[in-house]
Amino acid sequence: MKDELIRVGVIGVGYWGPNLVRTLSEMDGVEVARAADLRPGRREFIARRFPQVTTTAEINDVLHDESISAVFIATPPATHRDVAIAALDAGKHVFIEKPLATVVHEAEEIVASAKAKHLKVAVGHLFLYHPAVIKIRELLTTGELGDFFFLASTRCNPGPPQTKVDVLWDLAPHDVAIALHLVGETPVEVTARGARFTNAQFTETAYVNLGFPSGRMAQINVSWLTPNKTRNLQLVCSKKTVVYDDMEMVEKVRVFDAGQDNRVNSKESASGPLSYGPGSIVAPAIASTEPLRLECEDFVRSIRDNSEPVSNGQCGLEVVRVLDAASRSLYGRAAYVTGARP
Ligand SMILES: NC(=O)c1ccc[n+]([C@@H]2O[C@H](COP(=O)([O-])OP(=O)(O)OC[C@H]3O[C@@H](n4cnc5c(N)ncnc54)[C@H](O)[C@@H]3O)[C@@H](O)[C@H]2O)c1
């Protein structure tokens, strides 16, 4: 496997799948042999843009092609289990777009099947490969930030028309994956609140709180109801606070010193103005490498070297467990305000 050409197939080339086809086609040592989609228009799109890729409506054309060793699955989340299990049964390594599955036991089944068959499974938690997240993890590891207290993440954009999944399972997989990756612990408790304002069936806005064994916390806000796209992560630590704003073109990550505060217990400030403010603010250099490229390279490397991808099946499973807990909590019991009628 070391230097051999790796031939792959992509199943599902709707909105996201073509990005996988493009990225994989640009990689040395990788050939996208086939792409499958149920919709003729999507097959035509791929055939026009990537004439070297054979298109088909039938996933078995991909799964029964013995020259293909790995498949990338970018079909809707509710189909991931069936497509992934069929691919693993056909002896293919699988890369599955996030979320790994929409039910915990289905995610467990995929991970167990891959393990039993000695095949690789990776999950498309793209942000684990984002140079900004890689930089933040590096800052945490060097101790420069001090003790990690909590993080807060906001991810909002207008929802897709005719959605078949709720905002929690569509947007929050990114934030949950980032939180687990940066905290480095598995949460022990999850509480969530959600609302549907314009859609009777699917949650459109959600707030999710994760509690970790160390006492650290993460709060995640996802919404499909704001037209202004927001991607903001704050990581508050004892010495410094990191702000990662993915909408910024240049200074995506800024590191704030703890700052100055002379409001209390300060003899010198007693007769002067009392104030507080941030200390110095530094924007570390962030590599411009495309996260999707790093993600695909990591999966291909894991096949070549028999190593584990960063975003492996276990990581995908833990994200599904958190999303499942959040879903169960969304419309659950709350504490009522004293005097208010429930
Ligand atoms: N990593 C990211 O940032 C990111 C971004 C967007 C979407 N995604 C993920 O990618 C996946 C796909 O999302 P999308 O927005 O592209 O959805 P989409 O609905 O636009 O595309 C899915 C495609 O899969 C095809 N399909 C469904 N079942 C099939 C089957 N059995 N065989 C062949 N084709 C089949 C559909 O015809 C459709 O064209 C989801 O898991 C989503 O969460 C990831």
The ligand as an SDF file (V2000), in Angstrom:
LIG
                    3D

 44 48  0  0  0  0  0  0  0  0999 V2000
  -17.7020   19.0300    6.3340 N   0  0  0  0  0  0  0  0  0  0  0  0
  -18.5360   20.0080    6.0320 C   0  0  0  0  0  0  0  0  0  0  0  0
  -18.2580   21.1770    6.2740 O   0  0  0  0  0  0  0  0  0  0  0  0
  -19.8640   19.6850    5.3960 C   0  0  0  0  0  0  0  0  0  0  0  0
  -20.5830   20.6850    4.7280 C   0  0  0  0  0  0  0  0  0  0  0  0
  -21.7980   20.3470    4.1410 C   0  0  0  0  0  0  0  0  0  0  0  0
  -22.2870   19.0490    4.2430 C   0  0  0  0  0  0  0  0  0  0  0  0
  -21.5620   18.1130    4.9270 N   0  0  0  0  0  0  0  0  0  0  0  0
  -22.0700   16.7380    5.0750 C   0  0  0  0  0  0  0  0  0  0  0  0
  -22.0670   16.1030    3.7990 O   0  0  0  0  0  0  0  0  0  0  0  0
  -23.1670   15.1930    3.7380 C   0  0  0  0  0  0  0  0  0  0  0  0
  -24.0250   15.5460    2.5060 C   0  0  0  0  0  0  0  0  0  0  0  0
  -24.5580   16.8320    2.6880 O   0  0  0  0  0  0  0  0  0  0  0  0
  -25.0180   17.6970    1.4240 P   0  0  0  0  0  0  0  0  0  0  0  0
  -25.3310   19.0470    1.9580 O   0  0  0  0  0  0  0  0  0  0  0  0
  -24.0390   17.5460    0.3180 O   0  0  0  0  0  0  0  0  0  0  0  0
  -26.3890   16.9560    1.0520 O   0  0  0  0  0  0  0  0  0  0  0  0
  -27.1150   16.9480   -0.3710 P   0  0  0  0  0  0  0  0  0  0  0  0
  -28.5030   16.5030   -0.0980 O   0  0  0  0  0  0  0  0  0  0  0  0
  -26.8740   18.2160   -1.1110 O   0  0  0  0  0  0  0  0  0  0  0  0
  -26.3460   15.7880   -1.1770 O   0  0  0  0  0  0  0  0  0  0  0  0
  -26.4800   14.4280   -0.8630 C   0  0  0  0  0  0  0  0  0  0  0  0
  -26.4780   13.6460   -2.1680 C   0  0  0  0  0  0  0  0  0  0  0  0
  -26.4800   12.2570   -1.8640 O   0  0  0  0  0  0  0  0  0  0  0  0
  -27.2430   11.6110   -2.8640 C   0  0  0  0  0  0  0  0  0  0  0  0
  -27.6820   10.3160   -2.3500 N   0  0  0  0  0  0  0  0  0  0  0  0
  -28.5260   10.0690   -1.3200 C   0  0  0  0  0  0  0  0  0  0  0  0
  -28.6370    8.7300   -1.1340 N   0  0  0  0  0  0  0  0  0  0  0  0
  -27.8380    8.1470   -2.0560 C   0  0  0  0  0  0  0  0  0  0  0  0
  -27.5180    6.7980   -2.3470 C   0  0  0  0  0  0  0  0  0  0  0  0
  -28.0430    5.7810   -1.6670 N   0  0  0  0  0  0  0  0  0  0  0  0
  -26.6740    6.5400   -3.3640 N   0  0  0  0  0  0  0  0  0  0  0  0
  -26.1220    7.5680   -4.0820 C   0  0  0  0  0  0  0  0  0  0  0  0
  -26.3860    8.8750   -3.8320 N   0  0  0  0  0  0  0  0  0  0  0  0
  -27.2130    9.1520   -2.8240 C   0  0  0  0  0  0  0  0  0  0  0  0
  -28.3970   12.5700   -3.1390 C   0  0  0  0  0  0  0  0  0  0  0  0
  -28.9650   12.3440   -4.4010 O   0  0  0  0  0  0  0  0  0  0  0  0
  -27.7050   13.9170   -3.0340 C   0  0  0  0  0  0  0  0  0  0  0  0
  -27.3040   14.4170   -4.2900 O   0  0  0  0  0  0  0  0  0  0  0  0
  -23.9250   15.3160    5.0660 C   0  0  0  0  0  0  0  0  0  0  0  0
  -23.4610   14.3170    5.9390 O   0  0  0  0  0  0  0  0  0  0  0  0
  -23.5080   16.6830    5.5730 C   0  0  0  0  0  0  0  0  0  0  0  0
  -23.5760   16.8010    6.9770 O   0  0  0  0  0  0  0  0  0  0  0  0
  -20.3560   18.4050    5.4650 C   0  0  0  0  0  0  0  0  0  0  0  0
  1  2  1  0
  2  3  2  0
  2  4  1  0
  4  5  1  0
  4 44  2  0
  5  6  2  0
  6  7  1  0
  7  8  2  0
  8  9  1  0
  8 44  1  0
  9 10  1  0
  9 42  1  0
 10 11  1  0
 11 12  1  0
 11 40  1  0
 12 13  1  0
 13 14  1  0
 14 15  2  0
 14 16  1  0
 14 17  1  0
 17 18  1  0
 18 19  2  0
 18 20  1  0
 18 21  1  0
 21 22  1  0
 22 23  1  0
 23 24  1  0
 23 38  1  0
 24 25  1  0
 25 26  1  0
 25 36  1  0
 26 27  1  0
 26 35  1  0
 27 28  2  0
 28 29  1  0
 29 30  1  0
 29 35  2  0
 30 31  1  0
 30 32  2  0
 32 33  1  0
 33 34  2  0
 34 35  1  0
 36 37  1  0
 36 38  1  0
 38 39  1  0
 40 41  1  0
 40 42  1  0
 42 43  1  0
M  CHG  2   8   1  16  -1
M  END
$$$$
